[in-house]
Amino acid sequence: MKVIILTGGIGKRMAPIEKDKCLIKFLGKELILHQIEKLHNVGLNDIIIIGNPTNINVLKKLCGDEIEYVVQNEPKGMADALLSIEKIPDQALIVSANDVFDEDAYKNVINTKGDSVILGYEVKEYFPGGYLIVEGNKMKGIIEKPGAGKEPSNLVNIVVHLHRKYADLVKYMKAAKTNKDDQYEVAMDNMIKENYDYSVSKYNGFWGSIKFPWHIFEIRNYFLDKAEARISPKANIAKSAEIIGKVIVEEGVRVFENAVIKGPCYIGKNSIIGNNAFMWNYTHIGEGCVIGFSSELKNSYVGDCTNTHQSFVGDSIIMDNCNIAAGTITANYRFDTKNIQIKVGDNMINTGRNHFGCIISSNVKTGVNVSIMPGIRIGMNTIICPNVVVNQDIPKNKYIKIHQKIDMIDNDVKNGNFEQPTKSEDLV
């Protein structure tokens, strides 16, 4: 049986983060590698990865030669990705690289009879996704976002789809008539109408999916909760430093005097935790970072090679190669105690979190005493000069000075557009 891992989509909802979701690291390893490891653990070793022109070379280098690679040239949906495979397998298990669940989900699907088996996640309250129409354990269709109170079942479609007659599915996808991005779903509906046996495998274990940046927190928590505490014998921990609870310290890490690390926490290879630093509550630090003197990090995700110094980083996501200067503060709580909302496209999305700091993309530098308000997004390659109060989203490739009004930089700030072309006057 072939396993087809879908990684070709473009994560438009992840702005300002531009790294592919499947390449975001957890516990020192890219998400795609965690997925492959889970597949190997249940005996699934014959894998095809479908990537796109921008990530395929990275995936090949990362995942190795034992995997087959296919390029989806344009992001035209799931059916287009699957039809990019030239040599059609007899049976295929289709999975998304961005969904995380327990290995039991794979086992349950494989052990369920039927021409096709769809994983159905059991929800207790309304979830804005695709709901399965079921009779007994048979699937009769999918309804996208039916609205609260109109759900045909309590089962949400997760892309763990086993097709034992995969060649037939390909034929139906090629023949599907639709004006929407649902060619795959139309093909399955047509197969069901023609009496193909579609079964549902019910699942109520962990499921997390990275659709928006703040979903990184949930996936981070999952991996930390599953892991066991460990301190590498090649780490150097000062005698006066305190390590409390479940903490993972990788090789080459140095923890200086009077630092306190209160787990669950993760510290990646060759990172430095400076004197009097305080890390706690699911903080996750990548490789080669410097958490400098008296910095406090709480419930935050930090990528590789990022530095802080006498800063507070709370409930925030900071990606790779950033420098957070002394006195930089990420505010993480509104005075009115309401949940933080973030603009995605034309819509304000409720993050479901009343404690939420900022989202900072790669290669960002802040000057001393910068203050960043809750829910702010800062695009990559941006420099923020000292003493600036950041109260509006900042697109990438900007140079922000204290006398500028953030909301007047240009229209793309108000529109939440992180994909504007670079203008030379915006750069240092």
N, C-alpha and C positions, 0 to 999 in steps of 0.2 A: 504493500500500500504506500502510495506517495503522500507526503504531507506538503501542502502548499501554504507557505507563509506569505501573507500580503503585507508589503512594506512600501508600496509605490505611491500611496496617497500623499497629498500636500496638506499639512496641518495648519490651515488658515486660522483656526480658532486658537492657536497656541501663541499668537503674537504677544509680546515681542520676542519670544524664544524662537530661534531659527534652526536650531539643531533638530534633526529628525527624532521623533518620539522614541523610536526603537533604539536609538543610539544614546539616549539619556542613561547615565550610569546609576546603579544602585548597588551598594556594598562592593564597589570597585569593579563592577562588571556591567557592560551594556545590557539593556533590557532584552535585546534580541538573543544574547547569549544565555540569559536566564530561561528564555522560552525554549531554546534548543536543548538545554540541559533537562528541562521537564519532559520534553518529547523523548529524549534518549532514555530517561528513567522508566518510561512505560513501554519501551521497546520499539519506538518509532524512530528509525534512523535514516530512512530514504526521503530526503528533504529537497524541495524546490523553494527558493526564495525569489519572489517577484519584487524587484526594486524599480527605481526610476533612474533617468540619466544622471542625476546629481548625487545619488547615494550608492549606486551599484558597485563602484570601485572600492568604496569604504567597506561595504558589506563583504565583498570578496576577500579583502585583506583581513577583516576581522573574523569571519566565520570559517574560512579555510576552503581547501580544495575538495573535500568530500561532499560538498553540497553543490547542487545544480542551481544556476542563476539564470533568470529571465528578466529582460528589461521591458517595462511598460513605458512607452515613449511619451505618452500624455496622460494626465490624470482624468480618464474618462469613465471611471467607475469600476466596480468589481468584476462585471462581466468582461469588460475590455481587458482587465488584468489577466483573467483566466484564459481568455482567447489568445493571449500573447504566447502561451505555451505551445510549441510546435509539435512535440511528441506527446500525444494524449495518453495519459495513464488509464489503466482499467478501473482502478479504484483510487479515490483521493479524499484526504481529510483536509478541509480548508480552515485555516485559522488566521486571525489577525494578530500581527506582532504587538499591537498596543493593548490587548486585553490580557489581564492577569487573573489566574484562578488556580485552584488546587489541582494536582495531578488526577484526582478522582474524576474530574470532568472529562478528561480524555478516556479514562478507563470505562466510564459509564456509557459514553457514546459508542466506543468500539464494541462493547458487549451487548448493545441493543440491536435487535433484529430489524430489518427493513431495507428497501432499496436505497433509501436515504435516511439519515438520522440527524435531527436538528437539536442542539442543546438549548433547553428552555430554562431560564433562570427564574426561580420563584420569588416574586416580590410581594411585600406586604402593603405597600402604598404606591400611588401612581408614579410611574417612571416614564419620561418623555422619549420613548423608543418604539421599536416594532414589537407588537404583541402577536403571539401565536394563537390562531384559531384551532382548537383541538376538540376531538371526539374520542374519549378514552385516552389512549396514548398515541393517537394518530393525528398528524398535522393536516389541516384542511386549508390553511392560508396564513397570511401575515397582514396585519393592519398597522400602518405607521401612525404613531402618535394619535390614538383614538380620542384622547381627552379623558380626564378623570371622571369616573363613573360610567364610562362607555367601553371599558376594557372587555374583550371577548374571553379573557382568561387572566390568570395571575402569572402567566409565563411570558417573559421577555426573550426575544431572539438574541442569542449570542452567536457570533461567527465561530462556532466549532461545528462544522457541517461535514458529515461523512456521506460521500456518494459512492455507493457500490456499483453503480452503472454510470460512471463518470462520462464515458463517451456519449451516452444518450443525453446527459445534461448539456454537453457542448453543442450537440445538434439543436437542442431546444433554445439555447442562448443565441445561436446564429439565426434562428428563425423568429425570435421574439420581436414583436412590433410594439414600440413604445416611444413616446416623445419625452420621457423623463429618464432620470439616471437610475432606472430600476430594471434593467434588462435581465439581470440575474434573478430577481424576484419574480418577474413575469415568466421566465422560463420554468421556475419551480412551480408556479401556479398552474401553468399549462400541463406540466407533468402530472400534478395531482389530479387535474380534471380528466386525464387519460389513464387514471387508475394505477399510477406508480405508487408504491407503498412508502409513504413518508411517515416515519415514526418520530416521537419526541422523547428525548432523554431529559428528565427533570433533574435540576441541580439547585441546591440551596447553600453551597459552601461559599467561600470568598470569591467575589468578582469585583475587579477594579479595572477601569478603562481610562486611559489618558486621552481626554478630548479637549480639556481646557488646562491651562498651566497649573491651577491649584489641585488638580487631580494627582500631581506629583507627590503631594503630601500623603495621600492615601496609599499609593504604591510603596513609597518609602516606609511607611508604618508596617505594611504587610511584610516586607522583607526583613525589617528589623525584628518584628515579633516572631518570625519563623527562625531567625538566626540564634545561635548560642553566643554568650559572652566569650571573648577571647582577647588576649593581649600577646602580640607577637614577641617571642624572645629576642627579636632584633629591634624592638622598640626601646627607647631610653626614657624612663619615667623618673622624675625627681622624687626624692624621698618625701618631701613636703607636699607633693601633689596628691589630690584625692580623686580616686576613681570609684564611683558608687553605682551599684546596680548593673544592668546589662549594658556593657560598653564593649565595642569591638575596636581594637587598636591594631592597625596593620604595621608591617615591617618598616623600619626607617623613621617611624614617628618619634618626635621628641616632645615631651611634656615638661615644661619648666616649673620652677618652684612656685608653690601656692596656687597653682591652677586647680580648678574643680571641674570634674566631668561627671555629671549625674545622668545615668542612662534612663531610657534607651538612647544611645548615641553611637555614631560611627565616625571613625577618623581614618582617612585613606592614607596610602603609602607616602612616606617622606614628608608628611605635613608637620608643622610646628605649632604647638599650643603654648603661648607665651605666659610669662609671669602674671599671676592673678586673673587669668582668663577664666570665664565661667561658661560652660556649655551644658545645656540640659534639655529635657523634654523632646526627644526624637530629633535632635539636631544631627545632620548628616553632612560631613565634610569630605570633599574629594581629595585627590592626590595633589601633593606639592603645594598645599595651602599654608599660609601663615596667619594664624589667629593671634594677633599681637597683644601686647600688654593691656590688661584690664578690659579686654573686649568681652561682651556678653552676647551669646547666641542662644536663642530659645526657639524650639520648634521650627527650625529653618533648614532649607536644602541649599548647599553651596557646592558649586562645580569644582573642577580642577584648577589649580594654580591661581586661586583668588586670595587676596590679602585683606585683612582688617586690622585696625589699630585704634584702641580706645573707643570702640564703636558699640552701639546696640543694634543688633539685627534680630528682629522678632517676627516670627510667623511669615518669613519671607523666602523668596526663591532668587538666588543669585547664581548666574551661570559662570562659565569659565573665564579665566584671565581678567578678572576685575580687580580694581584696587579701591577699597573703601577706606577713606582717609580718617584721621583722628577726629573724633567729635561727630561723625556722621551718625544720624539717628533715623531709624525706620519706625515711624509711628504705626501702631498696629491695632488701634482701638478708637472708635468714634465716640465723641462725647455723648451722642444720643443713644449709644449702645446698639444701634441697628447693624444688620449684616452688611458687609462690604459688597458693593455692586461694581462690576467692571463692564465697560462698553465693548461689545464684540460686534463689528459691523454697525448696523443701525439699532441694535438692541442692547439694553442694559441687562446684564445677566447677574442674578443673585448667586453669589458664591456659596451661600449657606454657612458662611463663617463670620462671626462678629469679631474675631481676632484675625486680622490678615494685614500683613505689612505690604511689601512691594514685590514686583517681579522685574528683575534686572537681567537683561540679555548679556551676551559675552562682550568682553573688551570695553567695559565701561569704567570710567574713573570719576570718583567724587572728590572734591576738595575738602578741606577741613570745615567742620561745623555745618555741613549740609544736612537739611532736614527734609525727609521724604514722607509725605502724608499717606494714610492707609489706601491700599488698592491701586497705587500708582504703577504704571508700566514705563520702563525706560528701554529704548531700543539700543541695539549694539553699536559699538564704536562711538559712544557719546561721552563727552567730557562736561562735568558740571563743576563750575568754579566755586571757591569757598563762599560760605554763608548764604547760599541760595536755599530758599524754601520751595520745594518742588510740590506743587499742588495740582498739576495737570500732567497727563501723559506726555512723554517726549519721544518722538520717532527716532530712528537710528541716524547716526552720522551728524549729531548736533553738538554745538559748542555753546553752553548756556552760561551767561555772565550775570552777575548779581543785579545789574540795573535793568535787565530785560524782564518784561512781563511774560511769564511762561505762556499764558493763554493767547499771546499775540505773536508768538514765534512764526507760525504760519498756519494755514487752515487745516493742515493734516493733523495737527494736534487735536483740534476739536472733533474731527471726524474719526479719530481713533485709527488712522491709517498708518501702518508701520512699513509700507512698501513703496513710499515715495522715492523717486530717483535722487541720488545724492547731488546736492548743489555745492559747487566749490566754495561759495561764500559761507556755507554752514560749517566748514571744516577748519581746524586749526592750521 
